[in-house]
Amino acid sequence: VALVKSASVLDPFGGAKSVPGAIITYTLVATVTGTGTLANLAVGDPVPAATTYVPTSITAQNAAITDATDADAGEFAAARVSVRFGSVAGGQTRTVTFKVRIN
């Protein structure tokens, strides 16, 4: 599995400066390599220090995920975003996004 993390910033003034109040959108892309199937793929990331998680901002494959530990594939708990994708065939990608606000 190859995991690539990227970030984009939107500041309160419409720019891209990392200032208090700016929103950072993190994108995590997991690519399964090879020809087999990977069982139990999970993607997670801690919320960085000096930021606050934006409630209900998690998406998996562009679909909203609730923050609670419940029947859907992901959650926000213990200052960490986690999404479970289950079995994923080689050559496929899975994408998670979430947002934080700079304190």
C-alpha positions in Angstrom: 0.0 0.0 0.0 1.2 3.5 -0.9 -0.2 6.3 1.2 0.0 9.9 0.0 -1.0 12.8 2.2 -1.7 16.4 1.0 -3.1 19.5 2.4 -4.8 22.7 1.2 -5.3 25.8 3.2 -8.1 28.4 3.0 -7.6 31.4 5.3 -10.4 33.6 6.6 -9.5 36.2 3.9 -9.9 33.9 0.9 -6.2 33.2 0.6 -4.0 30.2 1.4 -2.0 31.5 4.5 -1.6 29.3 7.5 -3.1 31.8 10.0 -5.4 31.3 13.0 -8.9 30.5 11.8 -7.7 29.1 8.5 -9.2 25.7 7.5 -6.8 23.0 6.3 -8.3 20.2 4.3 -6.2 17.0 4.4 -6.5 14.4 1.7 -5.2 10.8 2.3 -4.9 8.6 -0.8 -4.2 4.9 -0.3 -3.2 2.9 -3.4 -3.1 -0.8 -3.2 -0.4 -2.2 -5.4 0.0 -5.7 -6.8 -2.5 -8.1 -8.2 -4.0 -9.6 -5.0 -6.6 -8.2 -2.6 -5.7 -6.5 0.6 -8.0 -7.4 3.5 -9.0 -4.9 6.1 -7.6 -1.7 4.6 -7.9 1.1 7.2 -6.6 4.7 6.8 -6.2 7.0 9.8 -4.4 10.2 10.7 -4.1 12.2 14.0 -5.3 15.8 14.1 -2.2 18.0 14.2 -1.2 19.9 17.3 -2.5 23.6 17.4 -5.5 22.7 15.3 -9.1 21.7 16.0 -11.0 19.1 14.1 -14.0 20.5 12.1 -17.0 18.3 13.1 -18.6 16.2 10.4 -15.9 16.9 7.8 -14.7 13.3 7.2 -15.4 11.9 3.7 -14.5 8.5 2.2 -14.6 8.2 -1.6 -16.4 11.6 -1.6 -19.2 10.3 0.7 -19.8 11.8 4.1 -18.8 9.8 7.2 -20.3 10.5 10.6 -17.9 11.3 13.5 -19.4 8.8 15.8 -18.2 5.2 16.3 -21.2 3.6 14.6 -22.3 1.5 11.7 -20.5 3.5 9.0 -16.9 3.0 8.0 -15.2 5.8 10.0 -15.0 8.0 13.0 -13.3 10.8 14.8 -12.1 9.6 18.3 -9.2 10.3 20.6 -8.0 13.2 18.3 -7.7 10.8 15.3 -9.7 10.3 12.1 -10.1 6.7 11.0 -11.8 5.1 8.0 -12.1 1.4 7.3 -12.4 0.2 3.7 -12.4 -3.5 4.1 -11.0 -5.6 1.2 -9.5 -3.6 -1.7 -8.1 -5.2 -4.9 -4.7 -4.4 -6.2 -4.6 -1.4 -8.5 -7.4 0.5 -6.7 -7.3 3.6 -4.6 -9.3 4.9 -1.6 -9.4 8.5 -0.6 -10.2 10.1 2.8 -10.5 13.8 3.5 -11.1 15.8 6.7 -10.7 19.4 7.9 -9.1 21.1 10.8 -9.1 24.8 11.9 -5.8 26.4 13.0 -6.1 27.6 16.6 
